[in-house]
Amino acid sequence: MPEHPVANDGRTDLYGDEIDTRCLMTENGIGYAADPYLQQARLVLLPTQKPLPGLLPAEPHFSVIDQDSLAVILVRR
């Protein structure tokens, strides 16, 4: 998905400890509503085994557009 800018990519440590820690907490559903990157995100791609994909569909700003056993893709409404 090269046409979509990335706020965080958890595959490697490119962003520093503060951003990595916030990302880890957000994926685990801790304080996600206050995450500035998530607040600005237009598209979110998450692994299904994390808690956040189960929480975001209940939020009024996100809709699931695709999912399988590995990942969920959500877009801002």
mmCIF file of the N, C-alpha and C atoms, coordinates in Angstrom:
data_MODEL
# 
_entry.id   MODEL 
# 
loop_
_atom_site.group_PDB 
_atom_site.id 
_atom_site.type_symbol 
_atom_site.label_atom_id 
_atom_site.label_alt_id 
_atom_site.label_comp_id 
_atom_site.label_asym_id 
_atom_site.label_entity_id 
_atom_site.label_seq_id 
_atom_site.pdbx_PDB_ins_code 
_atom_site.Cartn_x 
_atom_site.Cartn_y 
_atom_site.Cartn_z 
_atom_site.occupancy 
_atom_site.B_iso_or_equiv 
_atom_site.pdbx_formal_charge 
_atom_site.auth_seq_id 
_atom_site.auth_comp_id 
_atom_site.auth_asym_id 
_atom_site.auth_atom_id 
_atom_site.pdbx_PDB_model_num 
ATOM 1   N N  . MET A 1 1  ? 0.837   -1.184  0.000  1.00 0.00 ? 1  MET A N  1 
ATOM 2   C CA . MET A 1 1  ? 0.000   0.000   0.000  1.00 0.00 ? 1  MET A CA 1 
ATOM 3   C C  . MET A 1 1  ? 0.884   1.249   0.000  1.00 0.00 ? 1  MET A C  1 
ATOM 4   N N  . PRO A 1 2  ? 1.731   1.385   -0.997 1.00 0.00 ? 2  PRO A N  1 
ATOM 5   C CA . PRO A 1 2  ? 2.689   2.493   -1.012 1.00 0.00 ? 2  PRO A CA 1 
ATOM 6   C C  . PRO A 1 2  ? 2.055   3.876   -1.121 1.00 0.00 ? 2  PRO A C  1 
ATOM 7   N N  . GLU A 1 3  ? 0.808   3.966   -1.526 1.00 0.00 ? 3  GLU A N  1 
ATOM 8   C CA . GLU A 1 3  ? 0.166   5.280   -1.651 1.00 0.00 ? 3  GLU A CA 1 
ATOM 9   C C  . GLU A 1 3  ? -0.318  5.837   -0.309 1.00 0.00 ? 3  GLU A C  1 
ATOM 10  N N  . HIS A 1 4  ? -0.193  5.056   0.762  1.00 0.00 ? 4  HIS A N  1 
ATOM 11  C CA . HIS A 1 4  ? -0.641  5.489   2.082  1.00 0.00 ? 4  HIS A CA 1 
ATOM 12  C C  . HIS A 1 4  ? 0.556   5.781   2.980  1.00 0.00 ? 4  HIS A C  1 
ATOM 13  N N  . PRO A 1 5  ? 0.686   7.020   3.495  1.00 0.00 ? 5  PRO A N  1 
ATOM 14  C CA . PRO A 1 5  ? 1.794   7.337   4.399  1.00 0.00 ? 5  PRO A CA 1 
ATOM 15  C C  . PRO A 1 5  ? 1.664   6.543   5.702  1.00 0.00 ? 5  PRO A C  1 
ATOM 16  N N  . VAL A 1 6  ? 2.792   6.207   6.299  1.00 0.00 ? 6  VAL A N  1 
ATOM 17  C CA . VAL A 1 6  ? 2.831   5.387   7.508  1.00 0.00 ? 6  VAL A CA 1 
ATOM 18  C C  . VAL A 1 6  ? 3.139   6.258   8.713  1.00 0.00 ? 6  VAL A C  1 
ATOM 19  N N  . ALA A 1 7  ? 2.346   6.097   9.788  1.00 0.00 ? 7  ALA A N  1 
ATOM 20  C CA . ALA A 1 7  ? 2.635   6.784   11.046 1.00 0.00 ? 7  ALA A CA 1 
ATOM 21  C C  . ALA A 1 7  ? 3.562   5.939   11.900 1.00 0.00 ? 7  ALA A C  1 
ATOM 22  N N  . ASN A 1 8  ? 3.389   4.631   11.844 1.00 0.00 ? 8  ASN A N  1 
ATOM 23  C CA . ASN A 1 8  ? 4.247   3.738   12.605 1.00 0.00 ? 8  ASN A CA 1 
ATOM 24  C C  . ASN A 1 8  ? 4.241   2.367   11.938 1.00 0.00 ? 8  ASN A C  1 
ATOM 25  N N  . ASP A 1 9  ? 5.395   1.763   11.921 1.00 0.00 ? 9  ASP A N  1 
ATOM 26  C CA . ASP A 1 9  ? 5.562   0.430   11.357 1.00 0.00 ? 9  ASP A CA 1 
ATOM 27  C C  . ASP A 1 9  ? 6.291   -0.381  12.417 1.00 0.00 ? 9  ASP A C  1 
ATOM 28  N N  . GLY A 1 10 ? 5.594   -1.273  13.080 1.00 0.00 ? 10 GLY A N  1 
ATOM 29  C CA . GLY A 1 10 ? 6.151   -1.999  14.201 1.00 0.00 ? 10 GLY A CA 1 
ATOM 30  C C  . GLY A 1 10 ? 7.139   -3.092  13.851 1.00 0.00 ? 10 GLY A C  1 
ATOM 31  N N  . ARG A 1 11 ? 7.475   -3.246  12.585 1.00 0.00 ? 11 ARG A N  1 
ATOM 32  C CA . ARG A 1 11 ? 8.396   -4.321  12.212 1.00 0.00 ? 11 ARG A CA 1 
ATOM 33  C C  . ARG A 1 11 ? 9.837   -4.043  12.613 1.00 0.00 ? 11 ARG A C  1 
ATOM 34  N N  . THR A 1 12 ? 10.184  -2.799  12.852 1.00 0.00 ? 12 THR A N  1 
ATOM 35  C CA . THR A 1 12 ? 11.554  -2.454  13.229 1.00 0.00 ? 12 THR A CA 1 
ATOM 36  C C  . THR A 1 12 ? 11.552  -1.175  14.056 1.00 0.00 ? 12 THR A C  1 
ATOM 37  N N  . ASP A 1 13 ? 12.627  -0.915  14.764 1.00 0.00 ? 13 ASP A N  1 
ATOM 38  C CA . ASP A 1 13 ? 12.705  0.260   15.637 1.00 0.00 ? 13 ASP A CA 1 
ATOM 39  C C  . ASP A 1 13 ? 13.236  1.468   14.857 1.00 0.00 ? 13 ASP A C  1 
ATOM 40  N N  . LEU A 1 14 ? 12.317  2.166   14.195 1.00 0.00 ? 14 LEU A N  1 
ATOM 41  C CA . LEU A 1 14 ? 12.689  3.343   13.412 1.00 0.00 ? 14 LEU A CA 1 
ATOM 42  C C  . LEU A 1 14 ? 12.296  4.651   14.087 1.00 0.00 ? 14 LEU A C  1 
ATOM 43  N N  . TYR A 1 15 ? 11.462  4.586   15.108 1.00 0.00 ? 15 TYR A N  1 
ATOM 44  C CA . TYR A 1 15 ? 10.801  5.790   15.602 1.00 0.00 ? 15 TYR A CA 1 
ATOM 45  C C  . TYR A 1 15 ? 11.222  6.199   17.007 1.00 0.00 ? 15 TYR A C  1 
ATOM 46  N N  . GLY A 1 16 ? 11.966  5.387   17.704 1.00 0.00 ? 16 GLY A N  1 
ATOM 47  C CA . GLY A 1 16 ? 12.390  5.702   19.056 1.00 0.00 ? 16 GLY A CA 1 
ATOM 48  C C  . GLY A 1 16 ? 11.462  5.097   20.098 1.00 0.00 ? 16 GLY A C  1 
ATOM 49  N N  . ASP A 1 17 ? 11.958  5.046   21.313 1.00 0.00 ? 17 ASP A N  1 
ATOM 50  C CA . ASP A 1 17 ? 11.239  4.370   22.389 1.00 0.00 ? 17 ASP A CA 1 
ATOM 51  C C  . ASP A 1 17 ? 9.887   4.992   22.718 1.00 0.00 ? 17 ASP A C  1 
ATOM 52  N N  . GLU A 1 18 ? 9.785   6.311   22.726 1.00 0.00 ? 18 GLU A N  1 
ATOM 53  C CA . GLU A 1 18 ? 8.521   6.958   23.107 1.00 0.00 ? 18 GLU A CA 1 
ATOM 54  C C  . GLU A 1 18 ? 7.393   6.587   22.138 1.00 0.00 ? 18 GLU A C  1 
ATOM 55  N N  . ILE A 1 19 ? 7.647   6.692   20.857 1.00 0.00 ? 19 ILE A N  1 
ATOM 56  C CA . ILE A 1 19 ? 6.625   6.368   19.857 1.00 0.00 ? 19 ILE A CA 1 
ATOM 57  C C  . ILE A 1 19 ? 6.349   4.865   19.844 1.00 0.00 ? 19 ILE A C  1 
ATOM 58  N N  . ASP A 1 20 ? 7.399   4.055   19.966 1.00 0.00 ? 20 ASP A N  1 
ATOM 59  C CA . ASP A 1 20 ? 7.194   2.602   19.998 1.00 0.00 ? 20 ASP A CA 1 
ATOM 60  C C  . ASP A 1 20 ? 6.344   2.188   21.200 1.00 0.00 ? 20 ASP A C  1 
ATOM 61  N N  . THR A 1 21 ? 6.598   2.784   22.354 1.00 0.00 ? 21 THR A N  1 
ATOM 62  C CA . THR A 1 21 ? 5.821   2.462   23.557 1.00 0.00 ? 21 THR A CA 1 
ATOM 63  C C  . THR A 1 21 ? 4.368   2.880   23.385 1.00 0.00 ? 21 THR A C  1 
ATOM 64  N N  . ARG A 1 22 ? 4.140   4.092   22.846 1.00 0.00 ? 22 ARG A N  1 
ATOM 65  C CA . ARG A 1 22 ? 2.769   4.551   22.619 1.00 0.00 ? 22 ARG A CA 1 
ATOM 66  C C  . ARG A 1 22 ? 2.053   3.629   21.636 1.00 0.00 ? 22 ARG A C  1 
ATOM 67  N N  . CYS A 1 23 ? 2.731   3.218   20.589 1.00 0.00 ? 23 CYS A N  1 
ATOM 68  C CA . CYS A 1 23 ? 2.142   2.321   19.600 1.00 0.00 ? 23 CYS A CA 1 
ATOM 69  C C  . CYS A 1 23 ? 1.770   0.983   20.233 1.00 0.00 ? 23 CYS A C  1 
ATOM 70  N N  . LEU A 1 24 ? 2.661   0.435   21.042 1.00 0.00 ? 24 LEU A N  1 
ATOM 71  C CA . LEU A 1 24 ? 2.395   -0.831  21.713 1.00 0.00 ? 24 LEU A CA 1 
ATOM 72  C C  . LEU A 1 24 ? 1.185   -0.717  22.639 1.00 0.00 ? 24 LEU A C  1 
ATOM 73  N N  . MET A 1 25 ? 1.111   0.369   23.393 1.00 0.00 ? 25 MET A N  1 
ATOM 74  C CA . MET A 1 25 ? -0.032  0.581   24.281 1.00 0.00 ? 25 MET A CA 1 
ATOM 75  C C  . MET A 1 25 ? -1.324  0.723   23.478 1.00 0.00 ? 25 MET A C  1 
ATOM 76  N N  . THR A 1 26 ? -1.279  1.486   22.388 1.00 0.00 ? 26 THR A N  1 
ATOM 77  C CA . THR A 1 26 ? -2.455  1.695   21.542 1.00 0.00 ? 26 THR A CA 1 
ATOM 78  C C  . THR A 1 26 ? -2.938  0.376   20.949 1.00 0.00 ? 26 THR A C  1 
ATOM 79  N N  . GLU A 1 27 ? -2.029  -0.427  20.399 1.00 0.00 ? 27 GLU A N  1 
ATOM 80  C CA . GLU A 1 27 ? -2.436  -1.722  19.831 1.00 0.00 ? 27 GLU A CA 1 
ATOM 81  C C  . GLU A 1 27 ? -3.089  -2.621  20.864 1.00 0.00 ? 27 GLU A C  1 
ATOM 82  N N  . ASN A 1 28 ? -2.692  -2.440  22.126 1.00 0.00 ? 28 ASN A N  1 
ATOM 83  C CA . ASN A 1 28 ? -3.240  -3.252  23.203 1.00 0.00 ? 28 ASN A CA 1 
ATOM 84  C C  . ASN A 1 28 ? -4.457  -2.603  23.852 1.00 0.00 ? 28 ASN A C  1 
ATOM 85  N N  . GLY A 1 29 ? -4.960  -1.533  23.241 1.00 0.00 ? 29 GLY A N  1 
ATOM 86  C CA . GLY A 1 29 ? -6.192  -0.904  23.703 1.00 0.00 ? 29 GLY A CA 1 
ATOM 87  C C  . GLY A 1 29 ? -6.025  0.015   24.896 1.00 0.00 ? 29 GLY A C  1 
ATOM 88  N N  . ILE A 1 30 ? -4.797  0.356   25.244 1.00 0.00 ? 30 ILE A N  1 
ATOM 89  C CA . ILE A 1 30 ? -4.529  1.210   26.405 1.00 0.00 ? 30 ILE A CA 1 
ATOM 90  C C  . ILE A 1 30 ? -4.356  2.649   25.937 1.00 0.00 ? 30 ILE A C  1 
ATOM 91  N N  . GLY A 1 31 ? -5.293  3.513   26.292 1.00 0.00 ? 31 GLY A N  1 
ATOM 92  C CA . GLY A 1 31 ? -5.203  4.925   25.935 1.00 0.00 ? 31 GLY A CA 1 
ATOM 93  C C  . GLY A 1 31 ? -5.311  5.215   24.453 1.00 0.00 ? 31 GLY A C  1 
ATOM 94  N N  . TYR A 1 32 ? -5.886  4.315   23.695 1.00 0.00 ? 32 TYR A N  1 
ATOM 95  C CA . TYR A 1 32 ? -5.910  4.480   22.240 1.00 0.00 ? 32 TYR A CA 1 
ATOM 96  C C  . TYR A 1 32 ? -6.693  5.717   21.794 1.00 0.00 ? 32 TYR A C  1 
ATOM 97  N N  . ALA A 1 33 ? -7.696  6.121   22.541 1.00 0.00 ? 33 ALA A N  1 
ATOM 98  C CA . ALA A 1 33 ? -8.498  7.283   22.150 1.00 0.00 ? 33 ALA A CA 1 
ATOM 99  C C  . ALA A 1 33 ? -7.692  8.577   22.182 1.00 0.00 ? 33 ALA A C  1 
ATOM 100 N N  . ALA A 1 34 ? -6.609  8.597   22.948 1.00 0.00 ? 34 ALA A N  1 
ATOM 101 C CA . ALA A 1 34 ? -5.770  9.797   23.049 1.00 0.00 ? 34 ALA A CA 1 
ATOM 102 C C  . ALA A 1 34 ? -4.528  9.730   22.162 1.00 0.00 ? 34 ALA A C  1 
ATOM 103 N N  . ASP A 1 35 ? -4.356  8.667   21.398 1.00 0.00 ? 35 ASP A N  1 
ATOM 104 C CA . ASP A 1 35 ? -3.171  8.536   20.550 1.00 0.00 ? 35 ASP A CA 1 
ATOM 105 C C  . ASP A 1 35 ? -3.275  9.521   19.383 1.00 0.00 ? 35 ASP A C  1 
ATOM 106 N N  . PRO A 1 36 ? -2.345  10.479  19.284 1.00 0.00 ? 36 PRO A N  1 
ATOM 107 C CA . PRO A 1 36 ? -2.441  11.489  18.230 1.00 0.00 ? 36 PRO A CA 1 
ATOM 108 C C  . PRO A 1 36 ? -2.324  10.909  16.819 1.00 0.00 ? 36 PRO A C  1 
ATOM 109 N N  . TYR A 1 37 ? -1.555  9.844   16.654 1.00 0.00 ? 37 TYR A N  1 
ATOM 110 C CA . TYR A 1 37 ? -1.424  9.230   15.333 1.00 0.00 ? 37 TYR A CA 1 
ATOM 111 C C  . TYR A 1 37 ? -2.714  8.527   14.939 1.00 0.00 ? 37 TYR A C  1 
ATOM 112 N N  . LEU A 1 38 ? -3.337  7.848   15.875 1.00 0.00 ? 38 LEU A N  1 
ATOM 113 C CA . LEU A 1 38 ? -4.593  7.171   15.592 1.00 0.00 ? 38 LEU A CA 1 
ATOM 114 C C  . LEU A 1 38 ? -5.706  8.189   15.329 1.00 0.00 ? 38 LEU A C  1 
ATOM 115 N N  . GLN A 1 39 ? -5.682  9.308   16.034 1.00 0.00 ? 39 GLN A N  1 
ATOM 116 C CA . GLN A 1 39 ? -6.684  10.356  15.812 1.00 0.00 ? 39 GLN A CA 1 
ATOM 117 C C  . GLN A 1 39 ? -6.608  10.932  14.410 1.00 0.00 ? 39 GLN A C  1 
ATOM 118 N N  . GLN A 1 40 ? -5.422  10.929  13.816 1.00 0.00 ? 40 GLN A N  1 
ATOM 119 C CA . GLN A 1 40 ? -5.235  11.488  12.472 1.00 0.00 ? 40 GLN A CA 1 
ATOM 120 C C  . GLN A 1 40 ? -5.290  10.438  11.372 1.00 0.00 ? 40 GLN A C  1 
ATOM 121 N N  . ALA A 1 41 ? -5.277  9.159   11.752 1.00 0.00 ? 41 ALA A N  1 
ATOM 122 C CA . ALA A 1 41 ? -5.203  8.080   10.760 1.00 0.00 ? 41 ALA A CA 1 
ATOM 123 C C  . ALA A 1 41 ? -6.450  8.026   9.892  1.00 0.00 ? 41 ALA A C  1 
ATOM 124 N N  . ARG A 1 42 ? -6.234  7.838   8.618  1.00 0.00 ? 42 ARG A N  1 
ATOM 125 C CA . ARG A 1 42 ? -7.349  7.625   7.681  1.00 0.00 ? 42 ARG A CA 1 
ATOM 126 C C  . ARG A 1 42 ? -7.508  6.149   7.363  1.00 0.00 ? 42 ARG A C  1 
ATOM 127 N N  . LEU A 1 43 ? -6.431  5.393   7.527  1.00 0.00 ? 43 LEU A N  1 
ATOM 128 C CA . LEU A 1 43 ? -6.444  3.956   7.267  1.00 0.00 ? 43 LEU A CA 1 
ATOM 129 C C  . LEU A 1 43 ? -5.597  3.287   8.349  1.00 0.00 ? 43 LEU A C  1 
ATOM 130 N N  . VAL A 1 44 ? -6.105  2.196   8.907  1.00 0.00 ? 44 VAL A N  1 
ATOM 131 C CA . VAL A 1 44 ? -5.398  1.479   9.971  1.00 0.00 ? 44 VAL A CA 1 
ATOM 132 C C  . VAL A 1 44 ? -5.336  0.005   9.584  1.00 0.00 ? 44 VAL A C  1 
ATOM 133 N N  . LEU A 1 45 ? -4.138  -0.554  9.601  1.00 0.00 ? 45 LEU A N  1 
ATOM 134 C CA . LEU A 1 45 ? -3.906  -1.967  9.311  1.00 0.00 ? 45 LEU A CA 1 
ATOM 135 C C  . LEU A 1 45 ? -3.327  -2.588  10.574 1.00 0.00 ? 45 LEU A C  1 
ATOM 136 N N  . LEU A 1 46 ? -4.047  -3.571  11.141 1.00 0.00 ? 46 LEU A N  1 
ATOM 137 C CA . LEU A 1 46 ? -3.638  -4.167  12.413 1.00 0.00 ? 46 LEU A CA 1 
ATOM 138 C C  . LEU A 1 46 ? -3.709  -5.683  12.357 1.00 0.00 ? 46 LEU A C  1 
ATOM 139 N N  . PRO A 1 47 ? -2.816  -6.352  13.110 1.00 0.00 ? 47 PRO A N  1 
ATOM 140 C CA . PRO A 1 47 ? -2.934  -7.801  13.221 1.00 0.00 ? 47 PRO A CA 1 
ATOM 141 C C  . PRO A 1 47 ? -4.159  -8.154  14.073 1.00 0.00 ? 47 PRO A C  1 
ATOM 142 N N  . THR A 1 48 ? -4.851  -9.194  13.705 1.00 0.00 ? 48 THR A N  1 
ATOM 143 C CA . THR A 1 48 ? -6.089  -9.546  14.412 1.00 0.00 ? 48 THR A CA 1 
ATOM 144 C C  . THR A 1 48 ? -5.864  -9.994  15.849 1.00 0.00 ? 48 THR A C  1 
ATOM 145 N N  . GLN A 1 49 ? -4.670  -10.456 16.189 1.00 0.00 ? 49 GLN A N  1 
ATOM 146 C CA . GLN A 1 49 ? -4.448  -10.957 17.539 1.00 0.00 ? 49 GLN A CA 1 
ATOM 147 C C  . GLN A 1 49 ? -4.280  -9.851  18.586 1.00 0.00 ? 49 GLN A C  1 
ATOM 148 N N  . LYS A 1 50 ? -4.211  -8.595  18.177 1.00 0.00 ? 50 LYS A N  1 
ATOM 149 C CA . LYS A 1 50 ? -4.115  -7.483  19.121 1.00 0.00 ? 50 LYS A CA 1 
ATOM 150 C C  . LYS A 1 50 ? -5.512  -7.047  19.559 1.00 0.00 ? 50 LYS A C  1 
ATOM 151 N N  . PRO A 1 51 ? -5.660  -6.412  20.729 1.00 0.00 ? 51 PRO A N  1 
ATOM 152 C CA . PRO A 1 51 ? -6.976  -5.961  21.190 1.00 0.00 ? 51 PRO A CA 1 
ATOM 153 C C  . PRO A 1 51 ? -7.589  -4.819  20.372 1.00 0.00 ? 51 PRO A C  1 
ATOM 154 N N  . LEU A 1 52 ? -6.785  -3.921  19.842 1.00 0.00 ? 52 LEU A N  1 
ATOM 155 C CA . LEU A 1 52 ? -7.326  -2.738  19.166 1.00 0.00 ? 52 LEU A CA 1 
ATOM 156 C C  . LEU A 1 52 ? -8.285  -3.044  18.019 1.00 0.00 ? 52 LEU A C  1 
ATOM 157 N N  . PRO A 1 53 ? -8.033  -4.040  17.176 1.00 0.00 ? 53 PRO A N  1 
ATOM 158 C CA . PRO A 1 53 ? -9.004  -4.329  16.114 1.00 0.00 ? 53 PRO A CA 1 
ATOM 159 C C  . PRO A 1 53 ? -10.389 -4.695  16.633 1.00 0.00 ? 53 PRO A C  1 
ATOM 160 N N  . GLY A 1 54 ? -10.466 -5.208  17.832 1.00 0.00 ? 54 GLY A N  1 
ATOM 161 C CA . GLY A 1 54 ? -11.765 -5.506  18.428 1.00 0.00 ? 54 GLY A CA 1 
ATOM 162 C C  . GLY A 1 54 ? -12.453 -4.294  19.004 1.00 0.00 ? 54 GLY A C  1 
ATOM 163 N N  . LEU A 1 55 ? -11.685 -3.242  19.292 1.00 0.00 ? 55 LEU A N  1 
ATOM 164 C CA . LEU A 1 55 ? -12.232 -2.025  19.890 1.00 0.00 ? 55 LEU A CA 1 
ATOM 165 C C  . LEU A 1 55 ? -12.641 -0.978  18.850 1.00 0.00 ? 55 LEU A C  1 
ATOM 166 N N  . LEU A 1 56 ? -11.848 -0.811  17.805 1.00 0.00 ? 56 LEU A N  1 
ATOM 167 C CA . LEU A 1 56 ? -12.100 0.262   16.839 1.00 0.00 ? 56 LEU A CA 1 
ATOM 168 C C  . LEU A 1 56 ? -13.421 0.167   16.085 1.00 0.00 ? 56 LEU A C  1 
ATOM 169 N N  . PRO A 1 57 ? -13.894 -1.019  15.709 1.00 0.00 ? 57 PRO A N  1 
ATOM 170 C CA . PRO A 1 57 ? -15.172 -1.051  14.989 1.00 0.00 ? 57 PRO A CA 1 
ATOM 171 C C  . PRO A 1 57 ? -16.348 -0.477  15.785 1.00 0.00 ? 57 PRO A C  1 
ATOM 172 N N  . ALA A 1 58 ? -16.235 -0.457  17.104 1.00 0.00 ? 58 ALA A N  1 
ATOM 173 C CA . ALA A 1 58 ? -17.291 0.122   17.934 1.00 0.00 ? 58 ALA A CA 1 
ATOM 174 C C  . ALA A 1 58 ? -17.204 1.647   17.995 1.00 0.00 ? 58 ALA A C  1 
ATOM 175 N N  . GLU A 1 59 ? -16.077 2.196   17.571 1.00 0.00 ? 59 GLU A N  1 
ATOM 176 C CA . GLU A 1 59 ? -15.896 3.655   17.561 1.00 0.00 ? 59 GLU A CA 1 
ATOM 177 C C  . GLU A 1 59 ? -16.642 4.250   16.370 1.00 0.00 ? 59 GLU A C  1 
ATOM 178 N N  . PRO A 1 60 ? -17.230 5.436   16.531 1.00 0.00 ? 60 PRO A N  1 
ATOM 179 C CA . PRO A 1 60 ? -17.986 6.019   15.427 1.00 0.00 ? 60 PRO A CA 1 
ATOM 180 C C  . PRO A 1 60 ? -17.127 6.487   14.248 1.00 0.00 ? 60 PRO A C  1 
ATOM 181 N N  . HIS A 1 61 ? -15.803 6.604   14.438 1.00 0.00 ? 61 HIS A N  1 
ATOM 182 C CA . HIS A 1 61 ? -14.961 7.148   13.360 1.00 0.00 ? 61 HIS A CA 1 
ATOM 183 C C  . HIS A 1 61 ? -14.367 6.092   12.446 1.00 0.00 ? 61 HIS A C  1 
ATOM 184 N N  . PHE A 1 62 ? -14.479 4.800   12.763 1.00 0.00 ? 62 PHE A N  1 
ATOM 185 C CA . PHE A 1 62 ? -13.820 3.783   11.952 1.00 0.00 ? 62 PHE A CA 1 
ATOM 186 C C  . PHE A 1 62 ? -14.784 2.714   11.458 1.00 0.00 ? 62 PHE A C  1 
ATOM 187 N N  . SER A 1 63 ? -14.523 2.234   10.248 1.00 0.00 ? 63 SER A N  1 
ATOM 188 C CA . SER A 1 63 ? -15.271 1.117   9.663  1.00 0.00 ? 63 SER A CA 1 
ATOM 189 C C  . SER A 1 63 ? -14.288 0.078   9.153  1.00 0.00 ? 63 SER A C  1 
ATOM 190 N N  . VAL A 1 64 ? -14.603 -1.181  9.357  1.00 0.00 ? 64 VAL A N  1 
ATOM 191 C CA . VAL A 1 64 ? -13.795 -2.271  8.817  1.00 0.00 ? 64 VAL A CA 1 
ATOM 192 C C  . VAL A 1 64 ? -14.097 -2.388  7.327  1.00 0.00 ? 64 VAL A C  1 
ATOM 193 N N  . ILE A 1 65 ? -13.046 -2.381  6.498  1.00 0.00 ? 65 ILE A N  1 
ATOM 194 C CA . ILE A 1 65 ? -13.258 -2.557  5.057  1.00 0.00 ? 65 ILE A CA 1 
ATOM 195 C C  . ILE A 1 65 ? -12.806 -3.927  4.579  1.00 0.00 ? 65 ILE A C  1 
ATOM 196 N N  . ASP A 1 66 ? -11.930 -4.580  5.369  1.00 0.00 ? 66 ASP A N  1 
ATOM 197 C CA . ASP A 1 66 ? -11.499 -5.926  5.013  1.00 0.00 ? 66 ASP A CA 1 
ATOM 198 C C  . ASP A 1 66 ? -10.871 -6.566  6.237  1.00 0.00 ? 66 ASP A C  1 
ATOM 199 N N  . GLN A 1 67 ? -10.974 -7.876  6.317  1.00 0.00 ? 67 GLN A N  1 
ATOM 200 C CA . GLN A 1 67 ? -10.304 -8.608  7.385  1.00 0.00 ? 67 GLN A CA 1 
ATOM 201 C C  . GLN A 1 67 ? -10.207 -10.076 7.015  1.00 0.00 ? 67 GLN A C  1 
ATOM 202 N N  . ASP A 1 68 ? -9.207  -10.711 7.586  1.00 0.00 ? 68 ASP A N  1 
ATOM 203 C CA . ASP A 1 68 ? -9.054  -12.151 7.454  1.00 0.00 ? 68 ASP A CA 1 
ATOM 204 C C  . ASP A 1 68 ? -8.486  -12.661 8.772  1.00 0.00 ? 68 ASP A C  1 
ATOM 205 N N  . SER A 1 69 ? -7.956  -13.844 8.785  1.00 0.00 ? 69 SER A N  1 
ATOM 206 C CA . SER A 1 69 ? -7.460  -14.402 10.041 1.00 0.00 ? 69 SER A CA 1 
ATOM 207 C C  . SER A 1 69 ? -6.176  -13.739 10.531 1.00 0.00 ? 69 SER A C  1 
ATOM 208 N N  . LEU A 1 70 ? -5.511  -12.983 9.676  1.00 0.00 ? 70 LEU A N  1 
ATOM 209 C CA . LEU A 1 70 ? -4.249  -12.341 10.046 1.00 0.00 ? 70 LEU A CA 1 
ATOM 210 C C  . LEU A 1 70 ? -4.353  -10.853 10.350 1.00 0.00 ? 70 LEU A C  1 
ATOM 211 N N  . ALA A 1 71 ? -5.197  -10.128 9.607  1.00 0.00 ? 71 ALA A N  1 
ATOM 212 C CA . ALA A 1 71 ? -5.203  -8.671  9.717  1.00 0.00 ? 71 ALA A CA 1 
ATOM 213 C C  . ALA A 1 71 ? -6.595  -8.083  9.516  1.00 0.00 ? 71 ALA A C  1 
ATOM 214 N N  . VAL A 1 72 ? -6.730  -6.854  10.016 1.00 0.00 ? 72 VAL A N  1 
ATOM 215 C CA . VAL A 1 72 ? -7.954  -6.069  9.853  1.00 0.00 ? 72 VAL A CA 1 
ATOM 216 C C  . VAL A 1 72 ? -7.552  -4.726  9.254  1.00 0.00 ? 72 VAL A C  1 
ATOM 217 N N  . ILE A 1 73 ? -8.303  -4.258  8.254  1.00 0.00 ? 73 ILE A N  1 
ATOM 218 C CA . ILE A 1 73 ? -8.079  -2.933  7.674  1.00 0.00 ? 73 ILE A CA 1 
ATOM 219 C C  . ILE A 1 73 ? -9.320  -2.102  7.987  1.00 0.00 ? 73 ILE A C  1 
ATOM 220 N N  . LEU A 1 74 ? -9.081  -0.942  8.592  1.00 0.00 ? 74 LEU A N  1 
ATOM 221 C CA . LEU A 1 74 ? -10.162 -0.022  8.925  1.00 0.00 ? 74 LEU A CA 1 
ATOM 222 C C  . LEU A 1 74 ? -9.899  1.314   8.252  1.00 0.00 ? 74 LEU A C  1 
ATOM 223 N N  . VAL A 1 75 ? -10.966 2.037   7.922  1.00 0.00 ? 75 VAL A N  1 
ATOM 224 C CA . VAL A 1 75 ? -10.839 3.392   7.372  1.00 0.00 ? 75 VAL A CA 1 
ATOM 225 C C  . VAL A 1 75 ? -11.665 4.345   8.226  1.00 0.00 ? 75 VAL A C  1 
ATOM 226 N N  . ARG A 1 76 ? -11.222 5.583   8.207  1.00 0.00 ? 76 ARG A N  1 
ATOM 227 C CA . ARG A 1 76 ? -11.966 6.635   8.917  1.00 0.00 ? 76 ARG A CA 1 
ATOM 228 C C  . ARG A 1 76 ? -13.231 6.930   8.142  1.00 0.00 ? 76 ARG A C  1 
ATOM 229 N N  . ARG A 1 77 ? -14.324 7.043   8.866  1.00 0.00 ? 77 ARG A N  1 
ATOM 230 C CA . ARG A 1 77 ? -15.629 7.366   8.233  1.00 0.00 ? 77 ARG A CA 1 
ATOM 231 C C  . ARG A 1 77 ? -15.697 8.824   7.875  1.00 0.00 ? 77 ARG A C  1 
# 
